[in-house]
Amino acid sequence: MKKIIIAVFVCCTVMILCCNRESPSATDAKVFYKEMISVTNEYADKLNDVKDSKSAASAISEYVDAQKKLIKKGRALKEKYPELALHDDPALKEYERSLEDSTKRLTVSISSAMKKFKAVEEFSKALQKFDEIEKEAEKE
């Protein structure tokens, strides 16, 4: 009887441990989301702290470059895990909400900078770089 109880206990323990482990794709996706959230928050903070149009333009240009790199990382993730559906995975919902919150923060920061520096040519040119993100995202 003890052997049966021990065998059942071991089986249950193994099943619990195996079922609680994330898939490698979910783990990698979480790392990717965390990086996107971090980058977005970093540039929202930078834009909130700018004192002049030059630093605002620089922050926007740096953000665009960072986003283009993230798009490439996202593509690599998709190639590595073709079955991964970032927006449909329940394990990633909290990360998706955090990214949405970060994006809203960035949008507010950009709007604030636009109010201050929209008439400055250097800043206006930097804003046009946002088109580069869309072009990079459209590449397949």
N, C-alpha and C positions, 0 to 999 in steps of 0.2 A: 504493500500500500504506500509506503514512504517513497518508493522508487517512482510510482505513478504520480504522486503529488509533486515530487521534485521535477520529473519530466514535464509535467504540465506547467509548472512554474517557470522552468527554463524556456519552454516554447513561448509562453506568454511574454516573458521578458525580452526574448529575441524579437518577437513580433512588434512589441512596443518600441524598441530601439530602432528597428528598421523602418517602421512607419513614421516615426517622428523625424527622421532625417530628411532634409530637403534634397531635392534633386540638384545636381550641379548647375542646371540651367537656372533654377530659381535663385540659387546662391549668387551666381554671376550677375543675374539681372538685378538683384538687390544692391550689389556693389556698384553696378552701372547707375542705378537710380540715385544712390547716395552721392555719387560723383556729380551727377547732374544737379541735384539739390544743392550741394556744396558750392558749385560754380555759380549757380543762379543767385544764391544768397550772398556770395562774396561780391559779385558785381552790383547787386542791389545796395549793399553797404557802401561800396566804393562810390556809387553815384550819389548816395545820400550825403557823403562826406566831401564832395567836390566843392572847391571854392571858386573855380573859374572854368571858362569854356574849354580851355586846353585840356585840363584834367578830365573833364566830362567826356570830351571827344576821345581821349586816350582810353578811358574806361570802356566806352562803347566799342571801340576798335578791338580791344583786348577780349571783350566778351564775345564778339563775333568770331574771332579766331578760336577761342575756347569752344564755342558751340560747333564750329566746323569740325574740330577734332573729336568732339563727342558724337557727332553724326557718324563719323567714320568708325568709332568704337561700337556704336549701335549696329552698324552694318555688319561688322565682324561678329558681334554677338548673334545676330540673326543668321549669319552663315554657319556659325558653330552649332546653333540650336534652331534649326528651321521650324521646329514644332512650337517654339516659344511664342506665346501671344501675350505681350506685355500688358496690354489693356484688359485682357480677359482672365488673367491669373488671379484668383482670390488672395493668394499669398502676397501679392504685390500691391493690393489696393491701398494700404496705408502709405506706401511709398509714392504711389500715384497722387494721393491727396496731398502729401507733403510737397511734391513737385508743383502741384497746382497752386498751393499756398506761396511757395517761393516765387513762382512766375507772377503771381499777383503783386507780391512785394516789388519785384523788378519792374513791373509795369508802372506802379505808383512812382518808383524812383525815376524812371525814364520820363514820365509825365512831368514830374517836378523839375527835372533838368531842362526839359523842353520849354517850360514856362520861363525859366531864367535865361536860357541861351539860344532860343530858336532863331534869333536874328543874326547870330554869329555864323559866318560861312563855314568855319572849321567844324563846328558842331553839327551843322546841317549835313555836311559831307559825311561825317561819321555815321549819322543816322541812316544815310543811304546804304551803308555797308550791311544793314540788316537784310537787304535783298540777297546778299551772298549766302546767308543761312538758308534761305528758301531754295536757291539754286543748288546748293550742296545737298539739301534734303531730297531734291527731285532727281538727282543722279541715281541711276540704278544700273 
